[in-house]
Amino acid sequence: MLNVSIAMAMVSRARVWNENVPPTCKGAGQQTRTMNSLFGQIQQAVVCETCHGKGKVPEKECSVCRGKGTTRQNQDITIKIPAGIDDGATIRLRDRGEAVAGGSRGDLYVHIRVKAHKKFTREGNIILSEEHISMVDAALGTEIDVETVDGVITMKIPAGTQSGTDFKLSGHGVPHLHSESRGPHIVGVIVDTPTKLTKKQKELLEQFKGTKKRGLFS
């Protein structure tokens, strides 16, 4: 649910006065105006300047709307946002828009902008994220906690995982609009290479390098 505050024209609920037919248009809502031109006098029908096309005028001006028939007010509206809505989508709320004196209310169109997340990236119904693991965990395998929109889940990293490998978490992505099914969450694994090693760590890596050269490891 989303609560928004908007300013719109509302039909005035003030006292209704008796209405009279203005002499300028005699209830037609328009009057004839004569204009001079190079071709002589031209008659043109224009909106009545007294009733503004309504054909009637109140005998006394309303103190609330000043004769307009509507007043401008702020109104709080709660909008239901469907799961899986896209950035830039528009929600139409019937009869919640601007009011017109003597007529029905229009529709309200709400333009949705989806705020970017600091960790997740969305591509359609797919959610993308990255997790970092150490070189040792990549070689030996491990289990890591992965943050999803459903909470933290445990994901298994198999031995020998290479940096840039993607893992698919089915059903943890964005819901398909107006459907119960959901897209996947793709986790990209980044293997961090250590930049500072102790003397002991260097010796162990050198031993591993030597055994690999002798063909003990594939």
C-alpha positions in Angstrom: 0.0 0.0 0.0 1.1 3.5 -0.8 -0.3 6.7 0.8 -0.1 9.9 -1.3 -1.3 13.4 -0.7 -2.7 15.3 -3.7 -4.3 18.6 -4.4 -7.4 18.5 -6.6 -10.6 20.3 -7.4 -13.6 19.0 -5.3 -17.3 19.7 -5.9 -18.4 22.5 -3.5 -20.8 21.3 -0.8 -21.8 24.8 0.2 -25.4 26.1 0.1 -27.1 25.9 -3.4 -28.7 29.2 -4.4 -31.5 29.6 -6.9 -30.3 30.0 -10.5 -31.4 32.6 -13.0 -31.1 32.8 -16.8 -28.6 35.5 -17.8 -29.9 38.1 -20.3 -26.7 38.0 -22.2 -27.3 34.5 -23.6 -30.9 33.8 -22.6 -30.0 30.4 -21.3 -28.1 29.2 -24.5 -24.7 29.4 -22.8 -23.3 31.3 -25.8 -23.8 34.8 -27.2 -23.3 36.3 -30.7 -20.5 38.8 -31.1 -20.2 41.1 -34.1 -16.7 41.9 -35.3 -15.5 44.2 -38.1 -13.2 42.8 -40.8 -11.9 43.6 -44.2 -14.9 41.7 -45.6 -17.4 43.6 -43.5 -19.1 42.6 -40.3 -18.8 39.0 -39.1 -20.9 37.4 -36.4 -19.3 34.8 -34.2 -20.8 32.6 -31.5 -18.7 32.7 -28.3 -19.1 31.4 -24.8 -21.4 33.6 -22.6 -19.3 35.9 -20.6 -21.8 35.9 -17.7 -22.6 32.2 -17.2 -19.4 30.8 -18.9 -21.4 28.4 -21.0 -23.7 27.0 -18.3 -26.8 28.8 -19.3 -27.6 29.8 -15.7 -26.1 31.9 -13.0 -26.8 31.7 -9.2 -28.7 34.6 -7.9 -26.1 35.0 -5.2 -22.4 34.1 -5.4 -21.3 31.2 -3.2 -18.9 32.3 -0.4 -17.0 29.1 -0.6 -16.3 28.4 -4.3 -17.0 32.0 -5.6 -19.4 30.7 -8.2 -17.0 28.2 -9.7 -18.8 25.1 -8.3 -15.6 23.5 -7.1 -13.0 24.2 -4.5 -9.3 23.0 -4.4 -8.5 20.7 -1.4 -5.7 18.4 -0.3 -6.8 14.7 0.0 -4.9 11.6 1.2 -5.4 8.5 -0.9 -4.2 5.0 -0.2 -3.1 3.2 -3.4 -2.6 -0.6 -3.7 0.7 -1.3 -5.5 0.6 -4.7 -7.2 3.6 -7.0 -6.7 6.0 -7.0 -9.7 5.1 -3.5 -10.9 7.6 -2.0 -13.3 9.4 1.3 -13.0 7.5 3.9 -15.0 4.1 2.1 -14.8 0.9 4.1 -14.4 -2.0 3.2 -12.1 -5.4 4.5 -13.0 -7.9 5.4 -10.3 -11.4 5.8 -11.7 -13.4 8.8 -10.4 -10.6 10.0 -8.2 -9.4 12.9 -10.4 -10.4 16.5 -10.8 -14.0 17.5 -10.3 -16.0 19.6 -12.8 -18.9 21.8 -11.7 -22.1 20.1 -12.8 -20.3 17.0 -14.1 -18.6 13.8 -13.0 -15.1 13.5 -11.6 -12.3 12.5 -13.9 -9.7 9.8 -13.3 -6.4 10.0 -11.4 -3.3 8.6 -13.0 -0.4 7.8 -10.7 3.0 7.5 -12.3 5.2 4.9 -10.4 8.9 5.2 -10.0 10.7 2.3 -8.4 13.5 3.3 -6.1 16.9 1.7 -6.7 18.2 -0.7 -4.1 21.8 -0.5 -2.8 22.4 -4.2 -3.1 19.9 -5.7 -5.6 19.6 -4.9 -9.3 16.4 -5.7 -11.2 16.2 -6.9 -14.8 12.5 -7.6 -15.6 11.5 -10.4 -13.2 15.1 -11.3 -12.4 17.0 -10.0 -9.3 20.8 -9.7 -9.5 23.3 -9.5 -6.7 26.9 -10.3 -5.9 28.7 -12.1 -3.1 32.4 -12.2 -2.4 34.2 -15.3 -1.2 37.9 -16.0 -0.4 40.2 -17.9 -2.7 40.4 -20.7 -0.2 36.6 -21.0 0.0 36.4 -21.0 -3.8 39.0 -23.9 -4.0 37.6 -26.0 -1.2 33.9 -25.2 -1.3 31.8 -23.6 1.4 28.3 -22.4 2.3 27.5 -18.7 2.5 24.5 -16.6 3.7 22.9 -14.7 0.8 20.5 -11.8 1.3 17.3 -12.0 -0.8 14.1 -10.1 -0.8 12.6 -13.0 1.3 15.4 -12.8 3.9 18.8 -14.5 4.3 19.2 -18.0 2.9 22.1 -20.4 2.8 23.7 -21.1 -0.6 26.2 -23.9 -1.3 29.5 -23.0 -3.1 31.0 -26.1 -4.7 34.8 -26.7 -4.7 36.6 -25.2 -7.6 34.2 -22.3 -8.2 35.6 -19.7 -10.5 35.2 -15.9 -10.1 32.2 -14.7 -12.0 30.2 -17.9 -11.7 26.4 -17.3 -11.4 24.2 -19.3 -9.1 20.4 -19.4 -9.6 18.0 -19.2 -6.7 14.6 -20.1 -8.3 11.5 -18.4 -7.0 13.3 -15.6 -5.1 13.0 -12.9 -7.8 10.3 -10.4 -8.7 6.7 -11.7 -9.0 5.2 -11.8 -12.4 2.5 -9.1 -12.6 -0.9 -10.4 -11.7 0.5 -13.9 -11.2 1.7 -16.1 -8.3 4.9 -17.2 -10.1 8.2 -15.4 -9.6 11.4 -15.0 -11.4 14.8 -16.1 -10.1 17.5 -14.4 -8.0 20.9 -14.7 -9.8 23.9 -14.5 -7.4 27.2 -13.7 -9.1 30.2 -15.0 -7.0 33.4 -12.9 -7.0 36.5 -14.6 -5.8 38.7 -12.2 -3.9 42.5 -12.5 -4.5 44.5 -11.6 -1.4 46.8 -8.6 -1.8 48.7 -8.9 1.5 50.1 -12.3 2.5 52.0 -13.4 5.5 55.3 -15.2 5.1 53.7 -18.5 6.0 50.9 -18.0 3.5 53.4 -17.2 0.7 55.3 -20.4 1.5 52.1 -22.5 1.3 51.2 -21.0 -2.0 54.7 -21.6 -3.3 54.4 -25.3 -2.2 51.0 -25.5 -4.0 52.6 -23.9 -7.1 55.4 -26.5 -7.1 53.2 -29.5 -6.7 51.0 -28.3 -9.6 54.0 -28.1 -11.8 54.9 -31.7 -11.0 51.5 -32.7 -12.1 50.0 -33.8 -8.8 47.0 -31.5 -9.3 44.9 -31.1 -12.5 
